Amino acid sequence: MSREGGPARAGVGDEYLTEFGEEPLTLVVLKDVAEEADRIARVLKSSLGSRDVIRRRLEELGRLKRIPEGFRANPKYLAVDTGFTSPPLELIGGKLLVVIRSHILHGAASRSLPSTASVGFVKFIQDEAVGKPLSKIVERKFIKEVLELKKAGELDVDVVLIDGEIFPRIPPGYTSERKRRQSTMGKLYGRVLDLTIEVLELADKTDTALVGILKRVYGRDIPVVIDAPEVVVNDKALATYVLEPGEWVDLETYSDIAYYLNEFLKKYGGSMPAEQVAALNNRFAWIVAVMKAGDYLTSAVRVAVYKAKLPTYFMAASKIEVWPSNDFTIKELIAYLSSITGVNGVPHPIDVVDAMCRLRKDLLHLTQQQLQSELAKKLGDPYLAISIAGLTNPEKMYKVGFK
């Protein structure tokens, strides 16, 4: 019994702390997977709720919509992606970070910008956390340059498709002026924020639509805006379960989401598990901090989830951020995105630039070897070069990830 006299409730994370027995690998699939599926099923049945009930709630609130039929526009677009070694290649003296930026320009020939290209740079770093903000700086700096070309009349593009977010993922602590001046990470995230504001201002002046494709989705905005605290799965999973092909959910703007989050926390914060309350509080703090630091320009970025009309692997829904233009409303953009969404559940141009950003392992190995060789020449000491640029664990040369 609990101290209050009611039945004791399992603590947070108890499912990971219960006793477990290790099995021979040949039995894992037969036994452990079945047991884990049973645990997942129990959690989902108790927390997800009825599909029909959720759909009815979305319909009552006017958030469940059909993707328009007959969209025939063929906008001129720029698709952009950046990638970086994650984790960086571990060398004895530090870490080797490689950042790549790729783009495709479709329907808008320009002497100022090639139709397709992949470029990148190499940095020798100590803190691998710099990879994420550095890649975002590269991405937004390039988009800003493209929009400046459009403003100058040297390029015409209707839509910029981004593999990733528009609304910057900046930890709340790094949005303050003091923090941005005091640390390397603060300066990097500050630059991401500044570039985001400059991009949005240019998009507004040049009437250019921006679309961010969110592949990794952890937020739970749908349950918040439909007032459903019992639903604890992320938006991508929930929309994949609830939506039919050719439907989308309108989550309005980040300003609206902040309002709904605040009301949701006031209403349910005292009765929800502490870890869920913490997650929602962190999301609220992040959204508000970014809006304030960006003079609220970012508050107008819209959020939606759609399921394409054509079949995709696992029938997955796609969450997106949208900065509409006068020529392309959010409805028209979603209709266009649905028409070009491939089997992977994302617009085809995003699949292409994502593939262009992948770093071959042999190229990474060549980069490390070249660094070691150059250091040996410049230091005049091959042993010192090895002590800096040699691989900490040579086996990881073939396991290093890139994203």
C-alpha positions in Angstrom: 0.0 0.0 0.0 1.1 3.6 -0.6 1.7 6.0 2.3 -1.7 7.6 1.6 -3.4 4.2 2.0 -4.2 3.5 -1.7 -2.6 0.8 -3.9 1.1 1.4 -4.5 1.9 2.5 -8.1 4.9 1.3 -9.9 7.7 3.9 -9.9 9.0 5.6 -13.0 11.4 3.4 -14.9 10.5 0.3 -12.8 9.9 -1.7 -16.0 13.7 -1.4 -16.7 14.7 -2.3 -13.1 12.8 -5.5 -12.6 14.8 -8.7 -12.6 15.6 -10.2 -15.9 17.4 -13.3 -17.0 19.8 -13.3 -19.9 19.1 -15.9 -22.6 21.2 -17.5 -25.3 20.9 -15.4 -28.4 19.0 -18.0 -30.3 16.3 -17.8 -27.7 16.0 -14.0 -27.5 13.8 -13.7 -30.5 11.6 -16.6 -29.4 11.2 -15.6 -25.8 12.3 -12.1 -24.9 10.7 -10.4 -27.9 7.3 -12.1 -27.2 7.5 -10.9 -23.6 8.5 -7.3 -24.6 5.6 -7.2 -27.1 3.2 -8.2 -24.3 4.6 -5.4 -22.1 4.2 -2.8 -25.0 0.7 -4.0 -25.7 -0.4 -3.5 -22.1 1.1 0.0 -22.0 -0.6 1.0 -25.3 -4.0 -0.4 -24.4 -4.0 1.5 -21.2 -2.7 4.8 -22.6 -3.5 5.2 -26.3 -7.2 5.0 -26.2 -9.7 4.2 -29.0 -8.8 5.3 -32.6 -12.4 6.3 -33.2 -12.5 8.4 -30.1 -9.4 10.3 -31.0 -10.6 10.8 -34.6 -13.9 12.1 -33.3 -12.1 14.5 -31.0 -10.0 15.8 -33.9 -13.0 16.3 -36.1 -15.0 18.1 -33.4 -12.1 20.6 -33.0 -11.8 21.0 -36.7 -8.3 19.7 -36.8 -8.7 16.6 -38.9 -8.7 17.6 -42.6 -8.6 16.1 -46.0 -5.7 16.8 -48.2 -7.0 18.8 -51.2 -7.5 17.0 -54.5 -6.3 18.1 -57.9 -3.2 20.0 -56.8 -1.4 20.8 -60.1 1.2 23.4 -59.2 4.8 22.6 -59.8 6.7 25.0 -57.6 10.4 25.8 -58.1 12.0 24.3 -55.0 15.3 24.1 -53.2 15.9 21.0 -51.1 18.6 21.2 -48.4 20.1 18.8 -46.0 23.2 18.8 -43.7 24.9 15.9 -42.0 27.7 15.4 -39.7 29.7 12.5 -38.3 27.9 11.3 -35.1 29.8 10.3 -33.2 32.9 12.0 -34.6 35.8 9.7 -35.4 37.7 9.3 -32.2 41.4 10.1 -32.5 44.0 9.9 -29.8 44.2 13.7 -29.4 40.6 14.6 -30.0 37.7 14.0 -32.4 37.4 14.4 -36.1 34.2 16.1 -37.2 33.0 16.2 -40.8 30.0 18.3 -41.9 28.4 18.0 -45.3 25.8 20.2 -46.9 23.9 19.1 -50.0 21.2 20.8 -52.1 19.0 20.3 -55.1 17.6 23.2 -57.1 14.6 22.2 -59.2 12.8 24.2 -61.9 14.9 27.3 -61.4 18.1 27.5 -63.5 20.6 30.0 -62.2 24.2 31.1 -63.0 24.6 31.9 -59.3 23.9 28.5 -57.9 24.5 25.0 -59.3 21.4 22.8 -59.7 23.0 20.2 -57.4 26.0 20.1 -55.1 27.5 18.6 -52.0 30.2 20.5 -50.0 31.6 20.2 -46.6 34.4 20.9 -44.1 36.5 19.1 -41.5 37.1 20.2 -37.9 39.4 18.8 -35.2 37.3 19.1 -32.0 37.3 18.1 -28.3 33.5 18.5 -27.7 31.4 16.4 -30.1 28.2 18.4 -29.0 29.3 21.2 -31.4 28.4 19.0 -34.4 24.7 19.7 -34.3 24.7 23.5 -34.0 27.6 23.7 -36.5 25.6 21.8 -39.1 22.6 24.0 -38.5 24.7 27.1 -39.0 25.9 25.8 -42.3 22.3 25.0 -43.3 20.8 28.3 -42.4 23.7 30.4 -43.7 23.2 28.7 -47.1 19.4 29.2 -47.1 20.0 32.9 -46.2 22.4 33.2 -49.2 19.8 31.6 -51.5 17.1 34.0 -50.4 19.4 37.0 -50.8 20.0 35.8 -54.4 16.2 35.7 -54.9 15.9 39.2 -53.3 18.5 40.5 -55.8 16.7 39.0 -58.7 19.4 36.4 -59.5 17.4 33.3 -58.6 13.7 32.4 -58.4 12.5 29.8 -56.0 9.0 29.2 -54.5 9.7 26.7 -51.7 12.6 25.7 -49.6 12.4 22.1 -48.3 14.6 21.5 -45.3 15.5 18.0 -43.9 14.9 19.0 -40.3 13.2 21.8 -38.4 12.6 25.5 -39.1 11.9 26.4 -35.4 15.4 25.9 -33.9 16.0 23.2 -31.3 17.9 25.4 -28.9 18.1 24.5 -25.2 16.3 27.2 -23.2 19.5 28.1 -21.3 21.3 29.1 -24.5 18.7 31.6 -25.6 19.7 34.3 -23.1 22.2 37.0 -24.1 24.5 36.3 -21.2 24.7 32.6 -21.9 25.3 33.3 -25.6 28.3 35.4 -24.8 29.8 33.1 -22.1 30.3 29.7 -23.7 31.2 28.2 -27.1 27.9 26.3 -27.2 26.1 29.5 -26.3 27.7 31.3 -29.2 27.0 28.5 -31.6 23.3 28.3 -30.7 23.1 32.1 -30.7 24.3 32.1 -34.3 21.7 29.4 -35.2 19.0 31.6 -33.7 20.2 34.8 -35.4 20.4 33.0 -38.8 16.9 31.6 -38.3 15.5 35.1 -37.7 17.4 36.4 -40.8 16.0 33.5 -42.9 12.4 34.1 -41.8 12.7 37.8 -42.5 14.1 37.2 -46.0 11.4 34.5 -46.6 8.8 37.1 -45.7 10.3 39.8 -47.9 10.8 37.5 -50.9 7.4 35.7 -50.4 9.1 32.3 -50.1 7.5 29.3 -48.4 9.7 27.2 -46.1 8.9 23.6 -45.1 10.8 21.6 -42.5 10.4 17.8 -42.5 10.7 16.3 -39.0 11.9 12.7 -39.2 12.6 12.1 -35.6 9.5 13.1 -33.6 9.4 12.9 -29.8 6.9 15.7 -29.1 3.2 15.1 -28.1 1.5 18.2 -29.5 -1.6 16.3 -30.7 -2.7 15.0 -27.3 -2.1 18.5 -25.8 -4.2 20.4 -28.3 -7.0 17.9 -28.2 -6.9 17.8 -24.4 -6.2 14.1 -24.1 -3.7 13.5 -21.2 -4.3 9.7 -21.4 -2.5 9.6 -24.8 1.2 9.2 -24.2 2.7 8.3 -27.6 4.5 10.8 -29.9 2.7 12.6 -32.7 4.2 10.5 -35.5 3.1 7.3 -33.9 -0.3 8.7 -33.0 -1.0 10.1 -36.5 0.2 6.9 -38.2 -2.4 5.1 -36.0 -5.3 7.5 -36.4 -5.0 9.0 -39.9 -6.3 7.6 -43.1 -4.2 8.2 -46.3 -5.0 11.7 -47.6 -5.7 13.2 -44.2 -3.8 15.8 -42.1 -3.9 17.3 -38.6 -3.6 21.1 -38.2 -1.7 22.0 -35.0 -1.7 25.7 -35.8 1.4 27.8 -34.9 4.1 27.5 -32.2 2.5 30.4 -30.4 -0.8 28.4 -30.2 1.0 25.3 -29.1 2.7 27.2 -26.3 -0.8 28.4 -25.1 -2.2 24.9 -25.2 0.8 23.5 -23.4 0.4 26.1 -20.6 -3.3 25.3 -20.2 -2.7 21.6 -20.3 0.0 21.7 -17.6 -2.2 23.9 -15.4 -5.1 21.4 -15.8 -3.3 18.1 -15.5 0.2 18.8 -14.1 -0.8 17.7 -10.6 -2.1 14.3 -11.7 0.4 13.2 -14.4 3.6 11.2 -13.8 6.5 13.5 -12.9 8.6 12.5 -16.0 5.7 13.5 -18.3 5.2 16.8 -16.6 8.9 17.5 -16.8 9.0 16.7 -20.5 6.0 19.0 -21.2 7.5 21.8 -19.0 10.8 21.5 -20.9 8.9 21.7 -24.3 7.0 24.8 -23.1 10.2 26.5 -21.8 12.0 25.8 -25.1 9.2 27.2 -27.3 8.7 30.3 -25.2 12.4 31.0 -24.9 13.0 30.7 -28.7 10.0 32.9 -29.4 11.1 35.6 -27.0 14.7 35.5 -28.2 13.6 35.7 -31.8 11.3 38.8 -31.3 8.4 36.4 -31.8 8.9 36.0 -35.5 9.3 32.2 -35.0 5.9 32.1 -33.3 4.3 32.2 -36.7 5.8 28.9 -37.8 3.0 26.4 -38.3 2.9 22.7 -37.4 1.0 19.9 -39.1 1.0 16.1 -39.5 -0.1 14.4 -42.7 -0.4 10.9 -44.2 0.3 10.8 -47.9 -2.3 9.5 -50.3 0.0 7.0 -51.9 1.2 4.0 -49.8 4.5 4.4 -47.8 6.5 1.9 -45.7 4.6 1.2 -42.5 1.9 3.8 -43.6 3.9 6.3 -41.6 2.6 9.9 -41.1 4.9 12.8 -41.5 5.2 15.8 -39.1 6.2 19.1 -40.7 6.8 22.8 -39.9 5.6 25.3 -42.4 6.2 29.0 -43.1 3.6 29.7 -45.8 3.7 32.3 -48.5 1.1 34.3 -50.3 1.4 31.9 -53.3 1.4 28.7 -51.2 -0.9 28.3 -48.2 -0.4 25.5 -45.7 -3.2 23.5 -47.4 -1.6 23.9 -50.8 1.9 23.0 -49.4 0.5 19.8 -47.8 -1.2 18.8 -51.0 2.1 19.3 -52.8 4.1 17.4 -50.2 1.6 14.6 -50.3 2.0 14.4 -54.1 5.8 14.0 -53.9 6.0 11.9 -50.8 7.8 8.6 -51.6 7.7 5.1 -50.0 9.9 6.3 -47.1 7.2 8.6 -45.9 9.0 11.9 -46.7 9.0 14.1 -49.9 11.3 12.6 -52.5 13.7 15.6 -52.8 14.4 15.1 -49.1 15.3 11.5 -49.6 17.7 12.5 -52.4 19.6 15.2 -50.5 19.7 12.9 -47.5 21.5 10.3 -49.6 23.8 13.0 -50.9 24.9 13.9 -47.4 26.0 10.4 -46.4 29.8 10.1 -45.9 31.4 7.0 -47.2 33.6 5.2 -44.7 36.5 5.0 -47.1 36.4 8.8 -47.4 36.4 9.2 -43.6 39.4 6.9 -43.4 41.2 8.9 -46.1 40.5 12.1 -44.1 42.0 10.7 -41.0 45.1 9.4 -42.9 45.5 12.8 -44.6 45.3 14.6 -41.3 48.0 12.3 -39.8 50.2 12.8 -42.9 49.9 16.6 -42.9 50.6 16.8 -39.1 53.7 14.7 -39.6 55.0 17.1 -42.3 54.1 20.3 -40.3 55.4 19.0 -37.0 58.4 17.3 -38.4 57.7 14.4 -36.0 55.7 11.4 -37.2 55.4 10.0 -33.7 53.8 13.2 -32.4 51.5 13.1 -35.4 50.4 9.6 -34.6 49.8 10.6 -30.9 47.4 13.2 -32.1 45.7 11.8 -35.2 46.0 8.1 -34.6 42.7 6.2 -34.1 41.8 5.6 -30.5 40.1 2.3 -31.5 40.9 1.2 -35.1 37.9 -1.2 -35.1 35.5 1.7 -34.9 36.7 3.0 -38.3 34.1 0.6 -39.8 31.4 1.3 -37.2 31.3 5.1 -37.1 27.8 6.6 -37.8 26.8 9.6 -39.9 23.6 11.6 -39.6 
